[in-house]
Amino acid sequence: MANLFRVYAEIGIGGTGLVTLNPQVPNASYEAGDLVTVSVIPNAGFSFVEWTEFGVEFVSASSSFVFTVPTKDTYLLATLTVIMILFMIMDLNISFNIKFLDLIQTQD
């Protein structure tokens, strides 16, 4: 029987989305050298940044990549960033500035 190694893949703190391993196997246990496609689909409002191993070592800048299973268990972490907050802040700032300018002009 061959040695099996687990591949854990998830999204880091503060991000939401869907992570998949393909092929899917019981307990995410693969033989060393197996090729596994690791993918993340961020939920609305989030953008993919990178995959790291144990949250430290860079692995890939692609949201979907082929990973060669090493001779150890591996923990892959997808880093996501929020993209909607910036647009909301910009919109609120623009709305506030327009209303403030209207208020100043009506007082003249």
Secondary structure, 3 states (H helix, E strand, C coil): CCCEEEEEEEECCCCCEEEEEECCCHHHEEECCCEEEEEEEECCCEEEEEEEECCCEEEECCCEEEEECCCCCEEEEEEEEECHHHHHHHHHHHHHHHHHHHHHHHHC
